[in-house]
Amino acid sequence: MRTHAVEAELDYPKIVVPPPGPKAREVIKRDKRWTSTSYIKEYPLVVSHGKGPWVADIDGNRYLDFMAGIAVASTGYSHPKVVRAIQESASRFLHICGTDFYFEGFAELAERLARLAPGQSKKRTFLTNSGAEAIDGAIKLVRQSTGRPGLISFNGAFHGRTYGAMSLTSSKAKQKAGFGPLLPCVHHMPFGYCYRCAYGLTHPACRLRCVSEIEDGLFRRDLSPKEVAAIFVEPIQGEGGYILPPPGYLKALRELCDRNGILLVFDEVQSGIGRTGKMFAAELYGVEPDVLCVGKGIASGMPLGAIVAKESIMKWDVGSHGSTYGGNPVCCAAALATLDVVENELLGHVRKTGEALLLGLKRLQSKHECIGDVRGVGFMVGVEFVKDRESRAPAQSLVHELTQRAFRKGLLLLSCGQSVIRIAPPLVLTEKDIETGLQVLDECLTELT
Ligand SMILES: Cc1ncc(COP(=O)(O)O)c(C=O)c1O
């Protein structure tokens, strides 16, 4: 078996040839010729292999990863326990279709997720291939369960690229342009984004206007609550800018839903599976959703998602919903191994190390005027860049230049929102890695501003 050199010195990024190097350029040329023009490709990273939070490209450069392949590589790259579980599972059978037949890993994962989901109610699980598929399934579930068509989601939300998920999304107009008509009966409301409050208010004096406006505005003027099946919300908004809503926000949404017979759906595709130091961000707020959507980090990068719903809601008829690959046996094995590693080894680590990350970033904020806001919990931290702190005008081009420059120095970053860097590393990142990454970030900001 080929062994890789990334193991050698794993404590500092190493650029041996300015990326993209010659081998990377070849791959990029081929990719550009043959792949769909819709792919984004943030920077010319051509991966060869990885270990923990370290990634090597095919020209021998070594990068520290602060983005985990968009908040996915939860246990790091190729965690030995996850790889072993995948190999063992693949050697037995690759597919059988969990919608139509049985196997142990499918039942075990469904039980595990139902037991892990926040709140005391009994739950059931439907396994999918992706986050968007979980969201689309959840839309079907809440509509059928309530007999109501209406759906509410939030400005800045990202729920995925399929038609249902895209209809709930309100992130970038480009993601919807030309694809209409979208799903009807979807209403978007301002999110609890205190740094840029849609109502120009300040918490707590605002008395959570971002929640009360749903009843006082939307339900009074436009939409009867009796026509609303569910509110879909990311407990911490991901793509929209790593935004933590103010204290009491999710609880107030829960109460609003209960008053009106509306279901509450938490999209924890990005915030779940240990990213916040809790298995689910909902636990930080002590709120139980009716339906929980999971994806991304659940199987360390193998394609898997899930809808976990209260047993009182997931009662749809046999054959109402299914999926050929959803809950593939190899993916289930990867998910079970991932959950073992996250639960037993990483939750406490993320809570503790996440504090060091937040502190380190706040120190950078006191040094660099361009950092308007630092917010987050665990390994889900947003750094919002502004042209100046008074106007808070988003500094988009700075974020672009920073991401590119950091890449060329061996640090993988990813933006979100209008001008936010999301720090979403593999959950195995150490305090030393954080120091290393923040040094590179500091250096880049000093050069750029
Ligand atoms: C909160 C959230 N929901 C859903 C999705 C869609 O997941 P997928 O890309 O697996 O379809 C994403 C992806 O970024 C997400 O961040």
The ligand as an ORCA input file, in Angstrom:
! r2SCAN-3c Opt
* xyz 0 1
  C     -27.654     24.116      7.037
  C     -27.575     23.320      5.768
  N     -28.635     22.616      5.374
  C     -28.615     21.865      4.258
  C     -27.501     21.841      3.451
  C     -27.503     20.991      2.219
  O     -26.717     19.867      2.400
  P     -26.176     19.024      1.149
  O     -25.165     19.886      0.452
  O     -25.596     17.786      1.767
  O     -27.351     18.730      0.291
  C     -26.371     22.560      3.820
  C     -25.165     22.552      2.978
  O     -24.323     23.403      3.048
  C     -26.403     23.317      5.018
  O     -25.339     24.043      5.414
*
